[in-house]
Amino acid sequence: MYAALYSRVLSRVDAENAHLLGTRALALAARLPRAEADPVLRVRALGLEFDSPLGVAAGLDKHATAFEGLGNLGFGFVEVGTITAHAQPGNPRPRVFRLPADRGLLNAMGFPNPGAQAVVGKLAQRSGRGIVAINIGKSKVTPLEQAAEDYRASAALLAPHADFVVINVSSPNTSGLRDLQTIEHLGELLDAVRGETDKPVLVKLAPDLTDEQLDQLADFAVEAGLDGLIATNTTISREGLDAPADLLARPGGVSGAPLKARSLAVLRRLRARVGDRVLLVSVGGVENAQDVLQRVRAGATLVQGYTGFVYGGPLWARRINRDLGRAVRNAGVGTIQDLVGHEVGIRPGLAHGAPAPDGARD
């Protein structure tokens, strides 16, 4: 049903307008009964218990209006944002484009959001039924040299109402933001945010970093006692895409299937560097249960989706949870957490490159 609705209606609507319609519908989904949790999918991490390792990446709920509804659809956690200290409209429209032939999206949003102060009240009204993270970024009007104070201001307001905080320094759509992915800048940001909260703090990285840069950041994460790394944000690469050249010439980051291989490669490199000393969250190109399972086996304790949900529809998370639960039981372990980092030694039916569990690709 959703496939028909998407092809006949939603695909004909401007991508950003369709997104806004979707988030309004998700706000209504807060009235629905919560999806029943499968015990084998429960994960303990960051001092929390997640009903499923599958969460929603930042970017979907930019105004903190849909997180309750998303939780009811079967997601184990929702990352709200990106939110900035100052309200801002983001970059000029149009700024979101579908790449259907590539199963991806191109966005140049630039953190449009109502600002931290406006979001506080919405988060404060949480029902407490689900896990909610807050993703904070630098306000466009704030110079890079004042970035730490900008992040501090957002953390002071929002962290008390979230279960954990994500520092976003990796979006390609805010000028100069990725320059903050140096150890010197990250140290300042981390100190600023930690000075305002004792909640877990994670950092979201770009997929376009070199291997040397990833290694340096992994070492920094261990030395600084960082709670976690999220890999990865959208990519500025256009390699291998089938979309029209004029569309690909636009600025912005690509998400979805084109990011799958790089996101997995970054995850594996980080895992090899940090082991289990830093929690890893994998995002980028997750489309089905097999993708989630592969990320878990590669070292991710938690996994996030965004574009896969956009193309998959409201039942996407429930389908993945169903198939993932079946796969975990077939693996003969107690919970999916037992598979974290175990790329070798799993039953043949779940070996790397094996077909997805039944229905995982529907």
Steps between C-alpha positions, in 0.01 A plus 500: 500500500777744593686421177193599298449816708864595455510442123164664425490784750804567719757472220314778314523735798808712566730288718513748787123557497450123507734488799295763682178311429661184627616653827151636563360152450764362736388745766154340477661156531581591861142395575556148367586206725872442530648214297559192713868448576672171416716394799783375276543850356550675832833679536661646811725796421577850627334407828171445314293207378396518133204291376677470165845600372329674206453873547419809296790719392500876548339700222158340499362674810650848480231666712454239775143426396520141375718307745208347693335378179827359367546305820154350458594379152765270643819705517711434807607863527462832319766765448331841489661784307732634393419786740707818525525759776340761274192446285585496130319442169773291340618529142282630215245262345488272312747308714378140513496270196411136449745270322263209430730319257765497772259440792637816656434862590697818444452771759649842562272597788747693715344419840159670469351491851313716752798529736583334830274715715194413289574127516537481878128505566430223251762270648384582853158358412640156414291207616814318609411191296793511257866594480567843349837649409559863412732589212654847529686699237663839454276796423579653161538848654760379748867532392707181521715645777185531716364157415566349843280759672229446239494124567515568874188715481304231317617226736405703807143536376440163335709236674283489815211379285687241291647157572826578321657780297655488153750765387459553125819626335458310174216645296627631165224762486627756752807691384811408698324249726716205395807698602393423858589132448857568613614371838567853624151627418326181615676519833362850554148398395503191717616696805228759439220247467620282788511811714122521465391138535591161638298326227693283249658706221564364149660660193372453144769467232508558125555213255740710296781501757824331404607180673770695684243751626269219612782336692587828672139559599461141620807540721365831628167336586676238711731748673220747571267231631239587238180302545456426132558578133231511232617403153404651270336823385417565132772497234610767255615228259302450180689191386294231329169687508249469215313825568507777237821702487326832565354362821829355617668835438294649782664540840398276787544159652385166362335242724352155446631206300791692337648544847470132600848374411688800640299508821574132560870551422523788747326291766744213454800730520373666817423164660849374421641810668279540809382142559223505758643801689275746313142428400444515123179596325477425128288696254504533123337276241304283745209355306404166656561255783807355333658845493432546871640157581811567291566827684456330838739222404747764378502662843199732528301471821229724355393566139303787349290552190359799318483469122404133521202604711405773251487246218373212716203665666342489847529122544871498416626477859253225594603293198865536589439411864300192397769372266781597734343308786476193279865536397618532860315185600646316202845608618442314825581787736307656785473854365627698205755663729682166510579549130664841527839485330468130410557504124646150522356189658130548430293220353544458122154637423604833648849520354621819335324541167229242576144572383291716728251333734161431347321823421798720589502657155127555460 
